[in-house]
Amino acid sequence: MRLLRGLLAALLWILGAVVGLLAVILCVTIILLPLGIPLLLLSRRLFGAAGRIMLPRRLRHPLQEADKSARKSARKARKRTKKLNKSMPDLGASKAKRTTRKFLKRQRRSLPQPG
């Protein structure tokens, strides 16, 4: 998959270079300037797309990846809490709640802080 993304990025990069060269040539002739400027913008987009394709998902979508890992950690904490509550059936309900809150608070402190 990585090789395929690399080939696609290289193809987009070459296409962007060709379109950019054509746009520069069109911009040199004053009459064709209105055609050259949009082609320059298209070339810039192609270069940007090629760069984004080469990056791993974590760098392309940092917020979604952080959200995904936070959900995963929360899921693990809920499972651990359920196990903890099942292992303490003889405690009173209020004491089990306090223990669960302490456990979740410790879990939150151990998570990496954003920013």
Buried (B, 14 or more C-beta within 10 A) or exposed (E): EEEEEEEBBEEBBEBBBEBBEBBEEBBEEEEBEEEBEEBBEBBBEBBEBBBEBBEEEEEEEEEEBEEEEEEEBBEEBEEBBEEEBEEEEEEEEEEBEEBBEEBBEEBEEEEEEEE
